[in-house]
Amino acid sequence: YCLLVPLKPRRGHAFHLELGTTGEMPVRNSRLRVELECTCTREPRVEDMLCFVHHPKEELRKSQCPSLLGTLCTGPYLDLEKTTRWFQVLVKAAWVVLTRLRDCRLTVLPSRRSCKLRLMDTSDSSTLLIEIIFGVQQDDSDTFLSIE
């Protein structure tokens, strides 16, 4: 199976798809730029959420999670390898708490640009391979572009 997981920017961030040299059609060398957005006047306000744009970095570092620019980006662009590693860690952590699936073993397979999983039923050794690819919504349309 191949699943598309849409990525949405967290509060205080915006995604901007930068198309490659061919203009209108997304091409292989398109990139996803991440920008910080002011959250000072947005409604509804999230308690204790500081604005990434207007609060000093030291204050932000002490009181909340870092911005995507500091964790999942290289420069101003979303780094697919960092995002993949982050997602793999989340999948492993979630699997641990799924008590109903004790007869099924999860293996996260090596992959730098997608999250590849192997699920094996320990009772009959059947295997299911799943590849999770990441995508972003194009403007306000129903079109999603995969990030490769």
CNS distance restraints for C-alpha pairs under 8 A (distance, minus, plus):
assign (resid   1 and name CA) (resid 128 and name CA) 7.96 0.50 0.50
assign (resid   1 and name CA) (resid 129 and name CA) 6.32 0.50 0.50
assign (resid   1 and name CA) (resid 130 and name CA) 4.77 0.50 0.50
assign (resid   1 and name CA) (resid 131 and name CA) 6.27 0.50 0.50
assign (resid   2 and name CA) (resid 130 and name CA) 5.74 0.50 0.50
assign (resid   2 and name CA) (resid 131 and name CA) 4.72 0.50 0.50
assign (resid   2 and name CA) (resid 132 and name CA) 5.83 0.50 0.50
assign (resid   2 and name CA) (resid 133 and name CA) 7.29 0.50 0.50
assign (resid   3 and name CA) (resid 130 and name CA) 7.37 0.50 0.50
assign (resid   3 and name CA) (resid 131 and name CA) 6.22 0.50 0.50
assign (resid   3 and name CA) (resid 132 and name CA) 4.79 0.50 0.50
assign (resid   3 and name CA) (resid 133 and name CA) 6.15 0.50 0.50
assign (resid   4 and name CA) (resid 132 and name CA) 5.92 0.50 0.50
assign (resid   4 and name CA) (resid 133 and name CA) 5.02 0.50 0.50
assign (resid   4 and name CA) (resid 134 and name CA) 5.68 0.50 0.50
assign (resid   4 and name CA) (resid 135 and name CA) 6.43 0.50 0.50
assign (resid   4 and name CA) (resid 146 and name CA) 7.43 0.50 0.50
assign (resid   5 and name CA) (resid 132 and name CA) 6.69 0.50 0.50
assign (resid   5 and name CA) (resid 133 and name CA) 6.12 0.50 0.50
assign (resid   5 and name CA) (resid 134 and name CA) 4.93 0.50 0.50
assign (resid   5 and name CA) (resid 135 and name CA) 6.05 0.50 0.50
assign (resid   6 and name CA) (resid 134 and name CA) 5.86 0.50 0.50
assign (resid   6 and name CA) (resid 135 and name CA) 4.73 0.50 0.50
assign (resid   6 and name CA) (resid 136 and name CA) 5.33 0.50 0.50
assign (resid   6 and name CA) (resid 137 and name CA) 7.00 0.50 0.50
assign (resid   6 and name CA) (resid 144 and name CA) 7.41 0.50 0.50
assign (resid   7 and name CA) (resid 134 and name CA) 6.53 0.50 0.50
assign (resid   7 and name CA) (resid 135 and name CA) 5.89 0.50 0.50
assign (resid   7 and name CA) (resid 136 and name CA) 5.45 0.50 0.50
assign (resid   7 and name CA) (resid 137 and name CA) 7.92 0.50 0.50
assign (resid   8 and name CA) (resid  15 and name CA) 7.82 0.50 0.50
assign (resid   8 and name CA) (resid 136 and name CA) 6.99 0.50 0.50
assign (resid   9 and name CA) (resid  13 and name CA) 5.53 0.50 0.50
assign (resid   9 and name CA) (resid  14 and name CA) 5.66 0.50 0.50
assign (resid   9 and name CA) (resid  15 and name CA) 6.32 0.50 0.50
assign (resid  10 and name CA) (resid  14 and name CA) 7.83 0.50 0.50
assign (resid  11 and name CA) (resid  39 and name CA) 7.77 0.50 0.50
assign (resid  12 and name CA) (resid  36 and name CA) 5.70 0.50 0.50
assign (resid  12 and name CA) (resid  37 and name CA) 4.78 0.50 0.50
assign (resid  12 and name CA) (resid  38 and name CA) 6.23 0.50 0.50
assign (resid  12 and name CA) (resid  39 and name CA) 5.80 0.50 0.50
assign (resid  12 and name CA) (resid  51 and name CA) 6.90 0.50 0.50
assign (resid  12 and name CA) (resid  52 and name CA) 6.56 0.50 0.50
assign (resid  13 and name CA) (resid  34 and name CA) 6.68 0.50 0.50
assign (resid  13 and name CA) (resid  35 and name CA) 5.59 0.50 0.50
assign (resid  13 and name CA) (resid  36 and name CA) 4.53 0.50 0.50
assign (resid  13 and name CA) (resid  37 and name CA) 5.25 0.50 0.50
assign (resid  13 and name CA) (resid  67 and name CA) 7.92 0.50 0.50
assign (resid  13 and name CA) (resid  68 and name CA) 7.63 0.50 0.50
assign (resid  14 and name CA) (resid  34 and name CA) 5.71 0.50 0.50
assign (resid  14 and name CA) (resid  35 and name CA) 5.22 0.50 0.50
assign (resid  14 and name CA) (resid  36 and name CA) 6.36 0.50 0.50
assign (resid  14 and name CA) (resid  37 and name CA) 6.64 0.50 0.50
assign (resid  15 and name CA) (resid  32 and name CA) 6.34 0.50 0.50
assign (resid  15 and name CA) (resid  33 and name CA) 5.79 0.50 0.50
assign (resid  15 and name CA) (resid  34 and name CA) 4.90 0.50 0.50
assign (resid  15 and name CA) (resid  35 and name CA) 6.58 0.50 0.50
assign (resid  16 and name CA) (resid  32 and name CA) 5.66 0.50 0.50
assign (resid  16 and name CA) (resid  33 and name CA) 5.08 0.50 0.50
assign (resid  16 and name CA) (resid  34 and name CA) 6.43 0.50 0.50
assign (resid  16 and name CA) (resid  35 and name CA) 7.76 0.50 0.50
assign (resid  17 and name CA) (resid  30 and name CA) 7.09 0.50 0.50
assign (resid  17 and name CA) (resid  31 and name CA) 5.96 0.50 0.50
assign (resid  17 and name CA) (resid  32 and name CA) 4.65 0.50 0.50
assign (resid  17 and name CA) (resid  33 and name CA) 6.25 0.50 0.50
assign (resid  17 and name CA) (resid 138 and name CA) 7.90 0.50 0.50
assign (resid  18 and name CA) (resid  30 and name CA) 5.53 0.50 0.50
assign (resid  18 and name CA) (resid  31 and name CA) 5.20 0.50 0.50
assign (resid  18 and name CA) (resid  32 and name CA) 6.04 0.50 0.50
assign (resid  18 and name CA) (resid  33 and name CA) 6.89 0.50 0.50
assign (resid  19 and name CA) (resid  23 and name CA) 6.40 0.50 0.50
assign (resid  19 and name CA) (resid  24 and name CA) 7.09 0.50 0.50
assign (resid  19 and name CA) (resid  25 and name CA) 7.33 0.50 0.50
assign (resid  19 and name CA) (resid  26 and name CA) 5.45 0.50 0.50
assign (resid  19 and name CA) (resid  27 and name CA) 6.67 0.50 0.50
assign (resid  19 and name CA) (resid  29 and name CA) 7.40 0.50 0.50
assign (resid  19 and name CA) (resid  30 and name CA) 4.51 0.50 0.50
assign (resid  19 and name CA) (resid  31 and name CA) 6.70 0.50 0.50
assign (resid  20 and name CA) (resid  26 and name CA) 6.54 0.50 0.50
assign (resid  20 and name CA) (resid  27 and name CA) 5.56 0.50 0.50
assign (resid  20 and name CA) (resid  28 and name CA) 7.18 0.50 0.50
assign (resid  20 and name CA) (resid  29 and name CA) 5.31 0.50 0.50
assign (resid  20 and name CA) (resid  30 and name CA) 4.65 0.50 0.50
assign (resid  20 and name CA) (resid  31 and name CA) 7.74 0.50 0.50
assign (resid  21 and name CA) (resid  27 and name CA) 7.84 0.50 0.50
assign (resid  22 and name CA) (resid  26 and name CA) 7.77 0.50 0.50
assign (resid  22 and name CA) (resid  27 and name CA) 7.14 0.50 0.50
assign (resid  26 and name CA) (resid  30 and name CA) 6.30 0.50 0.50
assign (resid  28 and name CA) (resid 148 and name CA) 7.51 0.50 0.50
assign (resid  31 and name CA) (resid  77 and name CA) 6.74 0.50 0.50
assign (resid  31 and name CA) (resid  78 and name CA) 7.62 0.50 0.50
assign (resid  32 and name CA) (resid  77 and name CA) 5.56 0.50 0.50
assign (resid  32 and name CA) (resid  78 and name CA) 5.68 0.50 0.50
assign (resid  33 and name CA) (resid  76 and name CA) 5.60 0.50 0.50
assign (resid  33 and name CA) (resid  77 and name CA) 4.34 0.50 0.50
assign (resid  33 and name CA) (resid  78 and name CA) 6.23 0.50 0.50
assign (resid  34 and name CA) (resid  68 and name CA) 7.64 0.50 0.50
assign (resid  34 and name CA) (resid  69 and name CA) 6.90 0.50 0.50
assign (resid  34 and name CA) (resid  73 and name CA) 7.81 0.50 0.50
assign (resid  34 and name CA) (resid  76 and name CA) 5.59 0.50 0.50
assign (resid  34 and name CA) (resid  77 and name CA) 5.68 0.50 0.50
assign (resid  34 and name CA) (resid  78 and name CA) 6.43 0.50 0.50
assign (resid  35 and name CA) (resid  69 and name CA) 7.91 0.50 0.50
assign (resid  35 and name CA) (resid  76 and name CA) 7.09 0.50 0.50
assign (resid  36 and name CA) (resid  52 and name CA) 6.49 0.50 0.50
assign (resid  36 and name CA) (resid  53 and name CA) 6.38 0.50 0.50
assign (resid  37 and name CA) (resid  51 and name CA) 7.94 0.50 0.50
assign (resid  37 and name CA) (resid  52 and name CA) 7.20 0.50 0.50
assign (resid  37 and name CA) (resid  53 and name CA) 6.47 0.50 0.50
assign (resid  38 and name CA) (resid  42 and name CA) 7.97 0.50 0.50
assign (resid  38 and name CA) (resid  51 and name CA) 5.90 0.50 0.50
assign (resid  38 and name CA) (resid  52 and name CA) 6.82 0.50 0.50
assign (resid  38 and name CA) (resid  53 and name CA) 5.50 0.50 0.50
assign (resid  38 and name CA) (resid  54 and name CA) 7.19 0.50 0.50
assign (resid  39 and name CA) (resid  50 and name CA) 7.67 0.50 0.50
assign (resid  39 and name CA) (resid  51 and name CA) 5.22 0.50 0.50
assign (resid  39 and name CA) (resid  52 and name CA) 7.70 0.50 0.50
assign (resid  39 and name CA) (resid  53 and name CA) 7.98 0.50 0.50
assign (resid  40 and name CA) (resid  50 and name CA) 7.83 0.50 0.50
assign (resid  40 and name CA) (resid  51 and name CA) 5.95 0.50 0.50
assign (resid  41 and name CA) (resid  45 and name CA) 7.93 0.50 0.50
assign (resid  45 and name CA) (resid  49 and name CA) 7.72 0.50 0.50
assign (resid  49 and name CA) (resid  64 and name CA) 7.37 0.50 0.50
assign (resid  50 and name CA) (resid  55 and name CA) 6.60 0.50 0.50
assign (resid  50 and name CA) (resid  60 and name CA) 6.81 0.50 0.50
assign (resid  50 and name CA) (resid  64 and name CA) 7.72 0.50 0.50
assign (resid  51 and name CA) (resid  55 and name CA) 5.74 0.50 0.50
assign (resid  52 and name CA) (resid  57 and name CA) 7.86 0.50 0.50
assign (resid  52 and name CA) (resid  60 and name CA) 7.27 0.50 0.50
assign (resid  52 and name CA) (resid  67 and name CA) 7.22 0.50 0.50
assign (resid  55 and name CA) (resid  59 and name CA) 6.74 0.50 0.50
assign (resid  55 and name CA) (resid  60 and name CA) 6.67 0.50 0.50
assign (resid  56 and name CA) (resid  60 and name CA) 6.38 0.50 0.50
assign (resid  57 and name CA) (resid  61 and name CA) 6.00 0.50 0.50
assign (resid  58 and name CA) (resid  62 and name CA) 6.39 0.50 0.50
assign (resid  59 and name CA) (resid  63 and name CA) 6.37 0.50 0.50
assign (resid  60 and name CA) (resid  64 and name CA) 5.77 0.50 0.50
assign (resid  60 and name CA) (resid  65 and name CA) 7.69 0.50 0.50
assign (resid  60 and name CA) (resid  66 and name CA) 7.25 0.50 0.50
assign (resid  61 and name CA) (resid  65 and name CA) 7.06 0.50 0.50
assign (resid  61 and name CA) (resid  66 and name CA) 6.47 0.50 0.50
assign (resid  66 and name CA) (resid  70 and name CA) 6.09 0.50 0.50
assign (resid  66 and name CA) (resid  71 and name CA) 6.90 0.50 0.50
assign (resid  67 and name CA) (resid  71 and name CA) 6.67 0.50 0.50
assign (resid  68 and name CA) (resid  72 and name CA) 5.27 0.50 0.50
assign (resid  68 and name CA) (resid  73 and name CA) 6.34 0.50 0.50
assign (resid  69 and name CA) (resid  73 and name CA) 4.93 0.50 0.50
assign (resid  69 and name CA) (resid  74 and name CA) 7.31 0.50 0.50
assign (resid  69 and name CA) (resid  75 and name CA) 7.09 0.50 0.50
assign (resid  69 and name CA) (resid  76 and name CA) 6.34 0.50 0.50
assign (resid  69 and name CA) (resid  77 and name CA) 7.75 0.50 0.50
assign (resid  69 and name CA) (resid  78 and name CA) 7.75 0.50 0.50
assign (resid  71 and name CA) (resid  82 and name CA) 7.84 0.50 0.50
assign (resid  72 and name CA) (resid  78 and name CA) 5.99 0.50 0.50
assign (resid  72 and name CA) (resid  79 and name CA) 5.82 0.50 0.50
assign (resid  72 and name CA) (resid  80 and name CA) 7.92 0.50 0.50
assign (resid  72 and name CA) (resid  82 and name CA) 5.39 0.50 0.50
assign (resid  72 and name CA) (resid  83 and name CA) 5.62 0.50 0.50
assign (resid  72 and name CA) (resid  86 and name CA) 8.00 0.50 0.50
assign (resid  73 and name CA) (resid  77 and name CA) 5.29 0.50 0.50
assign (resid  73 and name CA) (resid  78 and name CA) 4.31 0.50 0.50
assign (resid  73 and name CA) (resid  79 and name CA) 4.76 0.50 0.50
assign (resid  73 and name CA) (resid  82 and name CA) 7.30 0.50 0.50
assign (resid  74 and name CA) (resid  78 and name CA) 6.42 0.50 0.50
assign (resid  74 and name CA) (resid  79 and name CA) 5.65 0.50 0.50
assign (resid  78 and name CA) (resid  83 and name CA) 7.62 0.50 0.50
assign (resid  79 and name CA) (resid  83 and name CA) 6.17 0.50 0.50
assign (resid  80 and name CA) (resid  84 and name CA) 5.94 0.50 0.50
assign (resid  80 and name CA) (resid 112 and name CA) 7.58 0.50 0.50
assign (resid  80 and name CA) (resid 113 and name CA) 5.83 0.50 0.50
assign (resid  80 and name CA) (resid 114 and name CA) 8.00 0.50 0.50
assign (resid  80 and name CA) (resid 147 and name CA) 7.47 0.50 0.50
assign (resid  80 and name CA) (resid 148 and name CA) 7.50 0.50 0.50
assign (resid  81 and name CA) (resid  85 and name CA) 6.25 0.50 0.50
assign (resid  81 and name CA) (resid 112 and name CA) 5.10 0.50 0.50
assign (resid  81 and name CA) (resid 113 and name CA) 5.56 0.50 0.50
assign (resid  82 and name CA) (resid  86 and name CA) 6.15 0.50 0.50
assign (resid  83 and name CA) (resid  87 and name CA) 6.14 0.50 0.50
assign (resid  84 and name CA) (resid  88 and name CA) 6.11 0.50 0.50
assign (resid  84 and name CA) (resid 111 and name CA) 7.95 0.50 0.50
assign (resid  84 and name CA) (resid 112 and name CA) 6.51 0.50 0.50
assign (resid  84 and name CA) (resid 113 and name CA) 6.19 0.50 0.50
assign (resid  84 and name CA) (resid 114 and name CA) 5.84 0.50 0.50
assign (resid  84 and name CA) (resid 115 and name CA) 6.04 0.50 0.50
assign (resid  85 and name CA) (resid  89 and name CA) 6.32 0.50 0.50
assign (resid  85 and name CA) (resid 112 and name CA) 7.62 0.50 0.50
assign (resid  86 and name CA) (resid  90 and name CA) 6.45 0.50 0.50
assign (resid  87 and name CA) (resid  91 and name CA) 6.21 0.50 0.50
assign (resid  87 and name CA) (resid 115 and name CA) 7.29 0.50 0.50
assign (resid  88 and name CA) (resid  92 and name CA) 6.25 0.50 0.50
assign (resid  88 and name CA) (resid 108 and name CA) 6.99 0.50 0.50
assign (resid  88 and name CA) (resid 115 and name CA) 6.33 0.50 0.50
assign (resid  89 and name CA) (resid  93 and name CA) 6.19 0.50 0.50
assign (resid  90 and name CA) (resid  94 and name CA) 6.07 0.50 0.50
assign (resid  91 and name CA) (resid  95 and name CA) 6.09 0.50 0.50
assign (resid  92 and name CA) (resid  96 and name CA) 6.58 0.50 0.50
assign (resid  92 and name CA) (resid 108 and name CA) 7.71 0.50 0.50
assign (resid  93 and name CA) (resid  97 and name CA) 7.21 0.50 0.50
assign (resid  94 and name CA) (resid  98 and name CA) 6.75 0.50 0.50
assign (resid  95 and name CA) (resid 106 and name CA) 7.55 0.50 0.50
assign (resid  98 and name CA) (resid 102 and name CA) 7.80 0.50 0.50
assign (resid 101 and name CA) (resid 105 and name CA) 7.95 0.50 0.50
assign (resid 103 and name CA) (resid 121 and name CA) 5.83 0.50 0.50
assign (resid 103 and name CA) (resid 122 and name CA) 5.38 0.50 0.50
assign (resid 103 and name CA) (resid 123 and name CA) 6.49 0.50 0.50
assign (resid 104 and name CA) (resid 119 and name CA) 6.39 0.50 0.50
assign (resid 104 and name CA) (resid 120 and name CA) 5.41 0.50 0.50
assign (resid 104 and name CA) (resid 121 and name CA) 4.42 0.50 0.50
assign (resid 104 and name CA) (resid 122 and name CA) 5.69 0.50 0.50
assign (resid 105 and name CA) (resid 119 and name CA) 5.60 0.50 0.50
assign (resid 105 and name CA) (resid 120 and name CA) 5.13 0.50 0.50
assign (resid 105 and name CA) (resid 121 and name CA) 6.42 0.50 0.50
assign (resid 105 and name CA) (resid 122 and name CA) 6.77 0.50 0.50
assign (resid 106 and name CA) (resid 117 and name CA) 6.91 0.50 0.50
assign (resid 106 and name CA) (resid 118 and name CA) 5.83 0.50 0.50
assign (resid 106 and name CA) (resid 119 and name CA) 4.78 0.50 0.50
assign (resid 106 and name CA) (resid 120 and name CA) 6.65 0.50 0.50
assign (resid 107 and name CA) (resid 117 and name CA) 5.77 0.50 0.50
assign (resid 107 and name CA) (resid 118 and name CA) 5.11 0.50 0.50
assign (resid 107 and name CA) (resid 119 and name CA) 6.50 0.50 0.50
assign (resid 108 and name CA) (resid 115 and name CA) 7.43 0.50 0.50
assign (resid 108 and name CA) (resid 116 and name CA) 6.04 0.50 0.50
assign (resid 108 and name CA) (resid 117 and name CA) 4.70 0.50 0.50
assign (resid 108 and name CA) (resid 118 and name CA) 6.47 0.50 0.50
assign (resid 109 and name CA) (resid 115 and name CA) 7.53 0.50 0.50
assign (resid 109 and name CA) (resid 116 and name CA) 5.26 0.50 0.50
assign (resid 109 and name CA) (resid 117 and name CA) 5.64 0.50 0.50
assign (resid 109 and name CA) (resid 118 and name CA) 7.00 0.50 0.50
assign (resid 110 and name CA) (resid 116 and name CA) 7.09 0.50 0.50
assign (resid 111 and name CA) (resid 115 and name CA) 6.30 0.50 0.50
assign (resid 111 and name CA) (resid 116 and name CA) 6.47 0.50 0.50
assign (resid 113 and name CA) (resid 133 and name CA) 7.71 0.50 0.50
assign (resid 113 and name CA) (resid 148 and name CA) 6.41 0.50 0.50
assign (resid 114 and name CA) (resid 131 and name CA) 6.67 0.50 0.50
assign (resid 114 and name CA) (resid 132 and name CA) 5.72 0.50 0.50
assign (resid 114 and name CA) (resid 133 and name CA) 4.99 0.50 0.50
assign (resid 114 and name CA) (resid 134 and name CA) 7.08 0.50 0.50
assign (resid 115 and name CA) (resid 131 and name CA) 5.70 0.50 0.50
assign (resid 115 and name CA) (resid 132 and name CA) 4.94 0.50 0.50
assign (resid 115 and name CA) (resid 133 and name CA) 6.61 0.50 0.50
assign (resid 116 and name CA) (resid 129 and name CA) 7.37 0.50 0.50
assign (resid 116 and name CA) (resid 130 and name CA) 5.76 0.50 0.50
assign (resid 116 and name CA) (resid 131 and name CA) 4.39 0.50 0.50
assign (resid 116 and name CA) (resid 132 and name CA) 6.21 0.50 0.50
assign (resid 117 and name CA) (resid 129 and name CA) 5.83 0.50 0.50
assign (resid 117 and name CA) (resid 130 and name CA) 5.10 0.50 0.50
assign (resid 117 and name CA) (resid 131 and name CA) 6.28 0.50 0.50
assign (resid 118 and name CA) (resid 127 and name CA) 6.76 0.50 0.50
assign (resid 118 and name CA) (resid 128 and name CA) 5.75 0.50 0.50
assign (resid 118 and name CA) (resid 129 and name CA) 4.68 0.50 0.50
assign (resid 118 and name CA) (resid 130 and name CA) 6.39 0.50 0.50
assign (resid 119 and name CA) (resid 127 and name CA) 5.61 0.50 0.50
assign (resid 119 and name CA) (resid 128 and name CA) 5.09 0.50 0.50
assign (resid 119 and name CA) (resid 129 and name CA) 6.46 0.50 0.50
assign (resid 120 and name CA) (resid 125 and name CA) 5.94 0.50 0.50
assign (resid 120 and name CA) (resid 126 and name CA) 5.67 0.50 0.50
assign (resid 120 and name CA) (resid 127 and name CA) 4.44 0.50 0.50
assign (resid 120 and name CA) (resid 128 and name CA) 6.42 0.50 0.50
assign (resid 121 and name CA) (resid 125 and name CA) 5.12 0.50 0.50
assign (resid 121 and name CA) (resid 126 and name CA) 5.35 0.50 0.50
assign (resid 121 and name CA) (resid 127 and name CA) 6.47 0.50 0.50
assign (resid 122 and name CA) (resid 126 and name CA) 7.65 0.50 0.50
assign (resid 133 and name CA) (resid 146 and name CA) 6.80 0.50 0.50
assign (resid 133 and name CA) (resid 147 and name CA) 7.32 0.50 0.50
assign (resid 133 and name CA) (resid 148 and name CA) 7.93 0.50 0.50
assign (resid 134 and name CA) (resid 146 and name CA) 5.66 0.50 0.50
assign (resid 134 and name CA) (resid 147 and name CA) 5.60 0.50 0.50
assign (resid 134 and name CA) (resid 148 and name CA) 7.85 0.50 0.50
assign (resid 135 and name CA) (resid 144 and name CA) 5.99 0.50 0.50
assign (resid 135 and name CA) (resid 145 and name CA) 5.14 0.50 0.50
assign (resid 135 and name CA) (resid 146 and name CA) 3.97 0.50 0.50
assign (resid 135 and name CA) (resid 147 and name CA) 5.19 0.50 0.50
assign (resid 136 and name CA) (resid 144 and name CA) 5.34 0.50 0.50
assign (resid 136 and name CA) (resid 145 and name CA) 5.44 0.50 0.50
assign (resid 136 and name CA) (resid 146 and name CA) 6.58 0.50 0.50
assign (resid 136 and name CA) (resid 147 and name CA) 7.37 0.50 0.50
assign (resid 137 and name CA) (resid 141 and name CA) 7.02 0.50 0.50
assign (resid 137 and name CA) (resid 142 and name CA) 7.11 0.50 0.50
assign (resid 137 and name CA) (resid 143 and name CA) 5.89 0.50 0.50
assign (resid 137 and name CA) (resid 144 and name CA) 4.34 0.50 0.50
assign (resid 137 and name CA) (resid 145 and name CA) 6.38 0.50 0.50
assign (resid 138 and name CA) (resid 142 and name CA) 7.49 0.50 0.50
assign (resid 138 and name CA) (resid 143 and name CA) 5.59 0.50 0.50
assign (resid 138 and name CA) (resid 144 and name CA) 5.69 0.50 0.50
assign (resid 138 and name CA) (resid 145 and name CA) 6.72 0.50 0.50
